[in-house]
Amino acid sequence: MPELPEVETVRRHLAGALIGTSIASAESCGKLRRGTGSDELDAFCRQRRIIAVRRRAKYLLMLFAEGDGLIIHLGMTGYFVLAANPDDSCGAKHVRARWVLTDGRVLRFCDPRRFGQIRLCPGRYFRRWPAALAALGPEPLSSQFNAAWLFAASRGRRCPIKALIMDQQQVVGVGNIYASEALFRAGIAPQSPAQNLDEEQCGRLARAIRKVLREAIAAGGTTISDFRTLDGSEGGFAVKLRVYPIFLTFAPFLRLGRHNKIFTSPP
């Protein structure tokens, strides 16, 4: 599933391509985990001008000039394809929604496994988030997320520390890939009970999370199997992964707790 760096990469590409353009028509082409009917999507989007593409956690908010917009989640395999004209498919498959822009270009949302979401978001969100997004945990690259916050959040929590930092109500955007990498860099076993971490360990982990996410964003995210950017290219951070490929290799044969050792001795 795309995590924060992948969604941020998509956001940047969409913003660069779409801001200032208007939508001529829209249609829904297939059932998603949470989707919108074709007539409803078209009525909501038609003749709307896109003024921003924002990210909150793993969600995208396509903001219209009136202040409302669309909430989009890529799910496990969702991606966008932007074509120069309606006759150019750009190799898009499993198209679940499309938007025809007034300049003739066509934006397609594709999702082979249909876990993505496209939700209408009425209201005015120029300076605030919709309630469903505002209620999520802090952004890991914001000033709110730091050693003190992580230490406080982990008190009294018996769950594994990896589960805690992957909980979107605690901190957003950190999925399996970056949780594994950050814990390895911090020298903390993923199955360690969260409440057992001391302040120094929480500081190491918070810094590792932020560093890994920044490096991944700079590399355009990580492509393990499905993720691709708007132009069809793959994320470049996969070559920098230190531990996640090892996990993928041995996970079918070993229980997670039996290879904690690979997290505790970073090079």
Salt bridges, closest charged atoms under 4 A:
GLU8 OE2 - ARG11 NH2 2.99
GLU8 OE2 - ARG12 NE 2.82
GLU8 OE1 - ARG55 NE 2.99
GLU27 OE2 - ARG98 NH1 2.66
ASP42 OD2 - ARG46 NH2 2.91
GLU66 OE1 - ARG48 NE 2.99
ASP68 OD1 - ARG48 NH2 2.37
ASP103 OD2 - ARG105 NE 2.92
GLU139 OE1 - ARG55 NH1 2.89
GLU139 OE2 - ARG56 NH1 3.10
GLU200 OE1 - ARG204 NH1 2.49
GLU215 OE1 - ARG185 NH2 2.83
GLU215 OE2 - LYS211 NZ 3.23
